[in-house]
Every structure is written in structure tokens, then in C-alpha cells.
Amino acid sequence: MAARLLSVVALLAMTTPSPVLQQEAFKLHLPLVDQLAGESPQAPVVALPDDPDATAADRQFIQRSYELARQAVKEGNSPFGAVLVVDGKIVAEYRNSVASSHDPTRHAELGLISTFYSKLGREAFRRGTLYASSEPCVMCIGAILNAGVLRVVYGTTEAQFQRIIGDQFGGHDKKGSLTSREIVARTNPTVRVLGPVLEKEGLAIHQSYWPKVIKTWGRG
């Protein structure tokens, strides 16, 4: 029950545009937060090995997406970043701005597409690779497919960072957790999804963010 509730309140951080509403939601659950803060920490989430098809260039650009994720946190948002690379060069970047923009659709990947698609054109998205610091959510995968992206590389597996914030599904590829690969396989199998890449670094970012948010929100 505690893990399920933590998953709900942490999800607010990613989808609720108003910090005030986020804090009010957390106030309702402060007793549980205090209880969990006093419990022994869960076993650390062990990073999965890199996707064997990931290249040195993929690692370089995933590191850049992690830098954007850290920058998003500094700006009061959740730790997610995305990069579009065409012909080995970064042509677009975006970081999560849900809280600062008061727009629940400002995820890193969807924000990148909606901001740069009209400027760069469909061909750039089709030829390029979209790098995401963490595995894209269902909303963002939908945008990626509609933008014509044919190659996606993510850093941290969703099921892995959800374990940090207390998601009830738990481990990697557990039945019930809808993965990016599964969505793509059902809708457009020509799209290639690679990941995780440098997941240890990504998990560290989530580990430094979510427990702090869960423990402190609602007290301001």
C-alpha cells in the first residue's frame, strides 16, 4: 500500500503543472511520508548493463541528456532531458519543464518535438536519433512515433527508476509494466529502441531527486 501511494504522489511531480497543487497533495500524505522516512532504506537498485547495440556515440549523447536532466532539477522541474542528433550533431535539446511552465505536457521528449518539429521538419526527425535520459512514457512515445523518429535511445529504464519512487510494478520488464519496446512493437515495429545506456548514472540522478521530493514537499 505504501509503495502504491508513493507512486501516486511521485507521479504528481511529473504531471501536475502547479507546484501549489503538488504541495497540497503531499500534505494529505505527510504521515505516510514521515513513516517511510523513518524506515530502513530499501535495497539499492542495481543498474542494468548497457544495451549491447549501444555505441560510443550513444553513450556520449546520453550523458548530455543526463546533464539536461540535472539542469531541469535546478530549475524546479523533474529530472528528465532529451536530445535530437542528426548526422552526429545535436540539433535540438529540451528538458522537463512541467512545473516551471505550468504545462503537464512539457515532458522532455514531447517538449522537444513540439518546440522543434516545425523548425527542423519531419526529415530531420526521421534521419536522427532521439536520446532520452529515461525511458519515454506512453505520452512521449506517442509523440515520437508521430514525429517519424526511427531510432530512440534511452538512458534509464522506467521500471528501474520507478522502483526508487516506490512504484508497485518493481523490476525491469515485470508483467504489467508497459515498456517503450512493447508500445513500438505493437504500433510501428520499424522504429528501433535501444536502452538502457549508462543506467548507473541515471539512477543516481533519480536517487538524489525523488526521496528528497517525497520527504519535503508539503512542508513549505
Backbone as CSV, one residue per row, in Angstrom:
resi,resn,N_x,N_y,N_z,CA_x,CA_y,CA_z,C_x,C_y,C_z
1,MET,0.831,-1.204,0.000,0.000,0.000,0.000,0.865,1.254,0.000
2,ALA,1.895,1.238,0.856,2.782,2.401,0.922,3.460,2.654,-0.406
3,ALA,3.953,1.585,-1.052,4.621,1.747,-2.343,3.670,2.285,-3.384
4,ARG,2.423,1.807,-3.369,1.428,2.274,-4.343,1.160,3.758,-4.158
5,LEU,1.019,4.197,-2.905,0.721,5.602,-2.639,1.890,6.492,-2.992
6,LEU,3.108,6.036,-2.695,4.278,6.815,-3.075,4.365,6.982,-4.574
7,SER,3.975,5.955,-5.314,3.982,6.054,-6.766,3.024,7.133,-7.239
8,VAL,1.860,7.222,-6.586,0.864,8.225,-6.977,1.366,9.628,-6.700
9,VAL,1.903,9.868,-5.512,2.330,11.226,-5.201,3.565,11.619,-5.985
10,ALA,4.433,10.672,-6.277,5.602,10.998,-7.101,5.183,11.301,-8.525
11,LEU,4.138,10.629,-9.006,3.647,10.891,-10.356,3.170,12.327,-10.483
12,LEU,2.660,12.902,-9.395,2.245,14.298,-9.427,3.392,15.220,-9.816
13,ALA,4.585,14.873,-9.404,5.740,15.707,-9.720,5.998,15.776,-11.204
14,MET,5.653,14.706,-11.919,5.916,14.654,-13.350,4.764,15.221,-14.168
15,THR,3.526,15.223,-13.617,2.374,15.545,-14.442,1.576,16.753,-13.977
16,THR,1.697,17.164,-12.709,0.922,18.288,-12.203,1.664,19.593,-12.446
17,PRO,1.068,20.517,-13.209,1.793,21.730,-13.576,1.978,22.713,-12.433
18,SER,1.134,22.677,-11.438,1.181,23.686,-10.390,1.901,23.179,-9.148
19,PRO,2.997,23.821,-8.741,3.674,23.431,-7.505,2.761,23.505,-6.297
20,VAL,1.805,24.454,-6.297,0.877,24.591,-5.182,0.014,23.339,-5.057
21,LEU,-0.516,22.868,-6.188,-1.323,21.652,-6.161,-0.491,20.455,-5.746
22,GLN,0.756,20.404,-6.192,1.646,19.319,-5.797,1.813,19.304,-4.286
23,GLN,2.055,20.458,-3.698,2.276,20.545,-2.264,1.022,20.177,-1.490
24,GLU,-0.144,20.603,-1.962,-1.384,20.267,-1.277,-1.614,18.758,-1.271
25,ALA,-1.307,18.115,-2.395,-1.460,16.661,-2.463,-0.537,15.976,-1.473
26,PHE,0.669,16.478,-1.379,1.627,15.869,-0.458,1.227,16.079,0.995
27,LYS,0.587,17.200,1.324,0.180,17.451,2.700,-0.773,16.363,3.195
28,LEU,-1.599,15.842,2.297,-2.540,14.796,2.664,-1.831,13.511,3.064
29,HIS,-0.597,13.341,2.585,0.103,12.082,2.801,1.346,12.241,3.679
30,LEU,1.453,13.374,4.389,2.643,13.593,5.209,2.841,12.524,6.289
31,PRO,1.772,12.022,6.927,2.005,10.966,7.916,2.698,9.745,7.312
32,LEU,2.282,9.358,6.105,2.923,8.222,5.454,4.362,8.554,5.091
33,VAL,4.591,9.766,4.611,5.945,10.173,4.258,6.853,10.107,5.477
34,ASP,6.353,10.589,6.616,7.152,10.544,7.840,7.447,9.116,8.254
35,GLN,6.447,8.247,8.094,6.636,6.846,8.446,7.718,6.206,7.580
36,LEU,7.648,6.464,6.280,8.614,5.863,5.366,10.003,6.447,5.564
37,ALA,10.066,7.731,5.927,11.365,8.362,6.136,12.098,7.724,7.303
38,GLY,11.330,7.180,8.262,11.948,6.560,9.415,12.250,5.091,9.243
39,GLU,11.808,4.510,8.145,12.048,3.098,7.901,13.438,2.877,7.334
40,SER,13.883,1.664,7.394,15.168,1.318,6.805,15.083,1.478,5.304
41,PRO,16.112,1.996,4.662,16.076,2.179,3.211,15.992,0.851,2.490
42,GLN,15.322,0.851,1.356,15.226,-0.352,0.554,16.591,-0.665,-0.055
43,ALA,16.727,-1.900,-0.470,17.965,-2.291,-1.131,18.172,-1.411,-2.357
44,PRO,19.393,-0.990,-2.616,19.638,-0.111,-3.763,19.286,-0.797,-5.074
45,VAL,18.828,-0.003,-6.027,18.512,-0.527,-7.347,19.819,-0.707,-8.114
46,VAL,20.059,-1.902,-8.579,21.290,-2.207,-9.295,21.111,-1.886,-10.774
47,ALA,22.033,-1.106,-11.324,21.943,-0.704,-12.728,22.038,-1.907,-13.652
48,LEU,21.239,-1.873,-14.691,21.294,-2.911,-15.722,22.459,-2.628,-16.666
49,PRO,22.986,-3.647,-17.305,24.086,-3.417,-18.256,23.605,-2.653,-19.473
50,ASP,24.533,-1.997,-20.135,24.196,-1.262,-21.353,23.634,-2.196,-22.418
51,ASP,22.721,-1.666,-23.200,22.244,-2.378,-24.384,23.460,-2.731,-25.237
52,PRO,23.606,-3.983,-25.633,24.800,-4.378,-26.389,24.951,-3.675,-27.730
53,ASP,23.861,-3.121,-28.244,23.931,-2.425,-29.527,24.258,-0.939,-29.376
54,ALA,24.388,-0.468,-28.149,24.712,0.945,-27.935,26.153,1.226,-28.348
55,THR,26.365,2.372,-28.965,27.698,2.756,-29.442,28.336,3.795,-28.521
56,ALA,29.590,4.107,-28.791,30.274,5.156,-28.034,29.567,6.495,-28.215
57,ALA,29.074,6.746,-29.415,28.339,7.987,-29.671,27.041,8.012,-28.864
58,ASP,26.358,6.877,-28.773,25.130,6.805,-27.973,25.417,7.174,-26.523
59,ARG,26.510,6.686,-25.988,26.867,6.998,-24.600,27.156,8.493,-24.431
60,GLN,27.804,9.067,-25.409,28.115,10.496,-25.354,26.833,11.335,-25.283
61,PHE,25.873,11.002,-26.124,24.657,11.809,-26.167,23.721,11.508,-25.000
62,ILE,23.768,10.298,-24.479,23.003,10.006,-23.268,23.567,10.814,-22.097
63,GLN,24.873,10.948,-22.050,25.465,11.777,-20.997,24.966,13.220,-21.094
64,ARG,24.804,13.713,-22.312,24.265,15.064,-22.477,22.813,15.122,-21.983
65,SER,22.036,14.094,-22.249,20.647,14.086,-21.768,20.606,14.065,-20.242
66,TYR,21.577,13.401,-19.620,21.660,13.412,-18.164,22.008,14.813,-17.647
67,GLU,22.875,15.515,-18.356,23.190,16.889,-17.967,21.937,17.763,-18.006
68,LEU,21.114,17.561,-19.020,19.867,18.315,-19.128,18.912,17.949,-17.994
69,ALA,18.896,16.684,-17.614,18.044,16.254,-16.505,18.448,16.952,-15.209
70,ARG,19.743,17.053,-14.979,20.223,17.747,-13.776,19.856,19.234,-13.828
71,GLN,19.944,19.801,-15.009,19.593,21.216,-15.160,18.110,21.430,-14.894
72,ALA,17.281,20.488,-15.336,15.842,20.585,-15.086,15.559,20.645,-13.590
73,VAL,16.247,19.833,-12.820,16.061,19.827,-11.369,16.426,21.182,-10.783
74,LYS,17.511,21.775,-11.248,17.936,23.082,-10.749,16.889,24.154,-11.025
75,GLU,16.080,23.928,-12.060,15.041,24.890,-12.430,13.699,24.561,-11.787
76,GLY,13.690,23.586,-10.880,12.470,23.245,-10.157,11.593,22.212,-10.827
77,ASN,12.143,21.517,-11.814,11.373,20.513,-12.540,11.899,19.107,-12.244
78,SER,11.286,18.118,-12.866,11.678,16.726,-12.648,12.865,16.347,-13.539
79,PRO,13.634,15.321,-13.150,14.928,15.031,-13.791,14.854,14.261,-15.106
80,PHE,14.487,14.976,-16.154,14.399,14.347,-17.469,14.925,15.298,-18.545
81,GLY,15.709,14.757,-19.479,16.235,15.545,-20.586,16.198,14.757,-21.872
82,ALA,16.175,15.463,-22.999,16.123,14.799,-24.307,16.959,15.574,-25.315
83,VAL,17.503,14.826,-26.268,18.381,15.401,-27.287,18.044,14.765,-28.630
84,LEU,18.022,15.570,-29.687,17.877,15.053,-31.048,19.205,15.239,-31.764
85,VAL,19.721,14.152,-32.313,21.010,14.162,-33.002,20.809,13.767,-34.455
86,VAL,21.326,14.569,-35.368,21.254,14.277,-36.801,22.674,14.353,-37.369
87,ASP,23.083,13.302,-38.043,24.429,13.245,-38.641,25.520,13.530,-37.612
88,GLY,25.339,12.985,-36.420,26.354,13.103,-35.389,26.391,14.427,-34.651
89,LYS,25.429,15.316,-34.921,25.415,16.628,-34.278,24.087,16.855,-33.565
90,ILE,24.167,17.482,-32.396,22.961,17.836,-31.659,22.270,19.010,-32.354
91,VAL,21.022,18.800,-32.729,20.264,19.854,-33.406,19.129,20.387,-32.534
92,ALA,18.792,19.684,-31.456,17.719,20.141,-30.575,17.897,19.518,-29.200
93,GLU,17.572,20.291,-28.171,17.620,19.820,-26.791,16.393,20.329,-26.046
94,TYR,15.966,19.570,-25.054,14.859,20.031,-24.215,14.932,19.295,-22.885
95,ARG,14.550,19.985,-21.841,14.496,19.370,-20.519,13.101,19.560,-19.935
96,ASN,12.727,18.657,-19.076,11.413,18.715,-18.448,11.158,20.101,-17.875
97,SER,9.963,20.645,-18.159,9.614,21.976,-17.646,8.160,22.017,-17.189
98,VAL,7.658,20.885,-16.724,6.257,20.789,-16.312,5.924,21.803,-15.223
99,ALA,6.738,21.861,-14.184,6.436,22.760,-13.066,6.637,24.223,-13.440
100,SER,7.746,24.539,-14.095,8.055,25.943,-14.393,7.154,26.519,-15.477
101,SER,6.650,25.667,-16.368,5.778,26.149,-17.448,4.302,26.026,-17.106
102,HIS,3.999,25.315,-16.021,2.606,25.041,-15.645,1.867,24.317,-16.773
103,ASP,2.585,23.423,-17.427,2.033,22.660,-18.555,2.392,21.185,-18.367
104,PRO,1.395,20.323,-18.116,1.683,18.913,-17.844,2.221,18.139,-19.033
105,THR,2.208,18.733,-20.228,2.741,18.037,-21.403,4.203,18.374,-21.667
106,ARG,4.805,19.202,-20.829,6.183,19.629,-21.090,7.209,18.606,-20.600
107,HIS,6.969,17.347,-20.953,7.996,16.334,-20.741,9.148,16.609,-21.700
108,ALA,10.314,16.035,-21.412,11.493,16.345,-22.217,11.305,15.977,-23.685
109,GLU,10.825,14.771,-23.942,10.716,14.305,-25.328,9.605,15.028,-26.082
110,LEU,8.433,15.126,-25.471,7.316,15.801,-26.128,7.612,17.285,-26.284
111,GLY,8.256,17.871,-25.284,8.626,19.281,-25.390,9.589,19.530,-26.527
112,LEU,10.545,18.634,-26.695,11.497,18.770,-27.803,10.774,18.709,-29.144
113,ILE,9.895,17.751,-29.285,9.194,17.576,-30.564,8.281,18.766,-30.868
114,SER,7.510,19.179,-29.892,6.568,20.280,-30.153,7.286,21.606,-30.385
115,THR,8.468,21.768,-29.806,9.221,23.012,-29.968,9.975,23.064,-31.291
116,PHE,10.533,21.921,-31.712,11.467,21.942,-32.850,10.946,21.278,-34.123
117,TYR,9.817,20.587,-34.066,9.359,19.869,-35.264,9.110,20.826,-36.429
118,SER,8.427,21.935,-36.172,8.113,22.866,-37.261,9.362,23.587,-37.764
119,LYS,10.379,23.701,-36.923,11.606,24.382,-37.321,12.536,23.477,-38.116
120,LEU,12.626,22.217,-37.702,13.578,21.293,-38.330,12.963,20.461,-39.444
121,GLY,11.659,20.219,-39.355,10.987,19.414,-40.370,11.024,17.923,-40.060
122,ARG,10.120,17.209,-40.665,9.984,15.780,-40.398,11.229,14.987,-40.801
123,GLU,11.890,15.403,-41.866,13.040,14.662,-42.361,14.150,14.595,-41.313
124,ALA,14.356,15.682,-40.582,15.382,15.679,-39.545,15.055,14.674,-38.453
125,PHE,13.804,14.617,-38.070,13.397,13.653,-37.042,13.488,12.220,-37.573
126,ARG,13.179,12.032,-38.837,13.244,10.687,-39.414,14.697,10.203,-39.509
127,ARG,15.595,11.086,-39.851,17.003,10.714,-40.025,17.768,10.660,-38.710
128,GLY,17.276,11.364,-37.728,18.018,11.500,-36.486,17.738,10.409,-35.469
129,THR,18.427,10.531,-34.339,18.193,9.674,-33.177,17.743,10.555,-32.030
130,LEU,16.680,10.148,-31.362,16.207,10.880,-30.199,16.735,10.183,-28.949
131,TYR,17.480,10.930,-28.141,18.051,10.412,-26.899,17.241,10.943,-25.724
132,ALA,16.878,10.058,-24.823,16.114,10.434,-23.637,16.852,9.954,-22.391
133,SER,16.940,10.806,-21.395,17.661,10.432,-20.187,17.021,9.232,-19.500
134,SER,15.705,9.124,-19.592,14.986,7.968,-19.051,14.013,7.461,-20.106
135,GLU,13.634,6.216,-19.972,12.736,5.591,-20.948,11.472,6.435,-21.111
136,PRO,11.089,6.799,-22.334,9.932,7.666,-22.555,8.635,7.049,-22.047
137,CYS,7.765,7.914,-21.537,6.457,7.472,-21.088,5.553,7.219,-22.303
138,VAL,4.352,6.747,-22.046,3.414,6.435,-23.125,3.096,7.677,-23.956
139,MET,2.876,8.806,-23.284,2.570,10.050,-23.999,3.710,10.427,-24.941
140,CYS,4.940,10.350,-24.433,6.085,10.769,-25.237,6.385,9.790,-26.360
141,ILE,6.186,8.505,-26.127,6.370,7.523,-27.201,5.386,7.799,-28.331
142,GLY,4.160,8.183,-27.970,3.189,8.532,-29.000,3.655,9.698,-29.846
143,ALA,4.212,10.719,-29.201,4.731,11.872,-29.933,5.919,11.478,-30.798
144,ILE,6.791,10.641,-30.271,7.969,10.190,-31.011,7.549,9.452,-32.280
145,LEU,6.585,8.573,-32.160,6.117,7.825,-33.325,5.472,8.748,-34.349
146,ASN,4.681,9.701,-33.876,4.013,10.617,-34.801,4.983,11.584,-35.464
147,ALA,6.118,11.852,-34.829,7.114,12.742,-35.416,7.963,12.044,-36.470
148,GLY,7.831,10.729,-36.577,8.575,9.996,-37.589,9.949,9.516,-37.157
149,VAL,10.261,9.622,-35.872,11.565,9.172,-35.371,11.685,7.663,-35.568
150,LEU,12.824,7.227,-36.074,13.028,5.805,-36.346,14.029,5.153,-35.391
151,ARG,14.724,5.964,-34.598,15.701,5.405,-33.653,15.627,6.183,-32.340
152,VAL,15.424,5.450,-31.254,15.304,6.036,-29.923,16.296,5.337,-29.001
153,VAL,17.024,6.114,-28.228,17.960,5.564,-27.245,17.646,6.204,-25.894
154,TYR,17.460,5.379,-24.881,17.191,5.933,-23.556,18.258,5.483,-22.562
155,GLY,18.411,6.293,-21.510,19.429,6.009,-20.517,18.975,5.056,-19.429
156,THR,17.926,5.437,-18.707,17.479,4.683,-17.536,16.133,4.033,-17.797
157,THR,16.029,2.770,-17.499,14.791,2.022,-17.689,13.707,2.529,-16.740
158,GLU,12.494,2.691,-17.248,11.412,3.224,-16.418,11.153,2.359,-15.194
159,ALA,11.093,1.055,-15.382,10.824,0.170,-14.249,11.886,0.298,-13.164
160,GLN,13.099,0.663,-13.563,14.184,0.822,-12.603,14.004,2.091,-11.763
161,PHE,13.749,3.239,-12.422,13.619,4.451,-11.614,12.287,4.494,-10.874
162,GLN,11.286,3.755,-11.379,10.033,3.655,-10.628,10.229,2.908,-9.323
163,ARG,11.195,2.014,-9.272,11.489,1.336,-8.010,11.986,2.330,-6.973
164,ILE,12.703,3.327,-7.417,13.220,4.339,-6.493,12.084,5.157,-5.900
165,ILE,11.073,5.460,-6.699,9.962,6.282,-6.189,8.816,5.430,-5.671
166,GLY,9.025,4.112,-5.589,8.056,3.272,-4.924,6.960,2.725,-5.804
167,ASP,7.214,2.546,-7.083,6.184,2.027,-7.976,5.861,0.572,-7.660
168,GLN,4.591,0.199,-7.757,4.173,-1.140,-7.391,4.630,-2.200,-8.378
169,PHE,5.047,-1.809,-9.588,5.432,-2.812,-10.566,6.818,-3.383,-10.289
170,GLY,7.697,-2.584,-9.717,9.012,-3.090,-9.341,9.944,-3.233,-10.513
171,GLY,10.502,-4.449,-10.679,11.670,-4.651,-11.518,11.484,-4.515,-13.005
172,HIS,12.593,-4.660,-13.695,12.696,-4.488,-15.139,11.842,-5.510,-15.888
173,ASP,11.032,-4.991,-16.823,10.214,-5.831,-17.692,9.244,-6.722,-16.937
174,LYS,8.848,-6.321,-15.733,7.878,-7.112,-14.992,6.518,-7.014,-15.671
175,LYS,5.782,-8.115,-15.702,4.484,-8.134,-16.371,3.575,-7.073,-15.758
176,GLY,2.950,-6.263,-16.605,2.089,-5.192,-16.142,2.705,-3.827,-16.370
177,SER,4.013,-3.761,-16.528,4.690,-2.505,-16.809,4.895,-2.389,-18.319
178,LEU,4.200,-1.432,-18.927,4.236,-1.285,-20.376,5.512,-0.556,-20.782
179,THR,6.371,-1.224,-21.510,7.657,-0.646,-21.891,7.573,0.049,-23.244
180,SER,8.574,0.872,-23.516,8.651,1.549,-24.811,8.735,0.540,-25.948
181,ARG,9.514,-0.488,-25.744,9.673,-1.502,-26.793,8.341,-2.177,-27.107
182,GLU,7.565,-2.418,-26.069,6.285,-3.084,-26.277,5.325,-2.194,-27.063
183,ILE,5.285,-0.909,-26.724,4.416,0.020,-27.446,4.826,0.100,-28.911
184,VAL,6.125,0.229,-29.148,6.631,0.326,-30.515,6.343,-0.953,-31.288
185,ALA,6.531,-2.095,-30.653,6.303,-3.370,-31.328,4.850,-3.518,-31.761
186,ARG,3.942,-2.947,-31.006,2.516,-3.068,-31.313,2.044,-2.033,-32.333
187,THR,2.796,-0.938,-32.466,2.312,0.163,-33.297,3.154,0.424,-34.537
188,ASN,4.483,0.392,-34.388,5.361,0.642,-35.529,6.694,-0.065,-35.307
189,PRO,6.747,-1.337,-35.628,7.956,-2.130,-35.349,9.179,-1.721,-36.157
190,THR,9.030,-0.805,-37.101,10.208,-0.333,-37.842,11.066,0.610,-36.995
191,VAL,10.490,1.130,-35.918,11.228,2.012,-35.018,12.113,1.155,-34.111
192,ARG,13.364,1.575,-33.967,14.306,0.833,-33.142,14.489,1.541,-31.799
193,VAL,14.365,0.790,-30.718,14.529,1.328,-29.369,15.713,0.640,-28.706
194,LEU,16.684,1.430,-28.237,17.843,0.908,-27.527,17.860,1.458,-26.110
195,GLY,18.338,0.656,-25.183,18.474,1.079,-23.808,18.382,-0.123,-22.885
196,PRO,18.876,0.015,-21.695,19.435,1.217,-21.098,20.871,1.484,-21.537
197,VAL,21.301,2.716,-21.280,22.673,3.140,-21.568,23.160,3.986,-20.389
198,LEU,24.272,3.607,-19.796,24.832,4.325,-18.644,23.783,4.487,-17.541
199,GLU,23.073,3.404,-17.276,21.953,3.492,-16.334,22.394,3.841,-14.918
200,LYS,23.584,3.446,-14.524,24.067,3.764,-13.177,24.048,5.270,-12.938
201,GLU,24.481,6.036,-13.938,24.482,7.494,-13.808,23.065,8.038,-13.713
202,GLY,22.166,7.483,-14.506,20.779,7.940,-14.469,20.091,7.606,-13.160
203,LEU,20.334,6.418,-12.639,19.731,6.036,-11.365,20.201,6.948,-10.241
204,ALA,21.458,7.365,-10.300,21.986,8.278,-9.281,21.240,9.609,-9.302
205,ILE,20.888,10.074,-10.497,20.127,11.323,-10.615,18.758,11.165,-9.977
206,HIS,18.079,10.067,-10.286,16.757,9.826,-9.698,16.857,9.636,-8.187
207,GLN,17.876,8.937,-7.739,18.038,8.678,-6.317,18.276,9.959,-5.530
208,SER,18.937,10.918,-6.139,19.205,12.179,-5.453,17.993,13.107,-5.482
209,TYR,17.013,12.808,-6.348,15.859,13.698,-6.511,14.608,13.207,-5.789
210,TRP,14.144,11.991,-6.108,12.825,11.563,-5.646,12.691,11.417,-4.132
211,PRO,13.621,10.777,-3.432,13.458,10.684,-1.977,13.374,12.051,-1.308
212,LYS,14.146,13.009,-1.797,14.130,14.363,-1.236,12.775,15.017,-1.477
213,VAL,12.236,14.853,-2.676,10.940,15.449,-3.001,9.848,14.842,-2.135
214,ILE,9.846,13.538,-2.035,8.818,12.839,-1.264,8.873,13.243,0.208
215,LYS,10.064,13.462,0.713,10.237,13.767,2.137,9.891,15.217,2.475
216,THR,10.095,16.150,1.552,9.993,17.567,1.901,8.763,18.286,1.357
217,TRP,8.154,17.789,0.285,7.015,18.515,-0.292,5.873,18.614,0.715
218,GLY,5.201,19.750,0.681,4.052,19.959,1.538,4.403,20.622,2.845
219,ARG,5.705,20.829,3.103,6.097,21.464,4.350,6.431,22.931,4.181
220,GLY,6.417,23.403,2.919,6.794,24.789,2.671,5.684,25.775,3.002
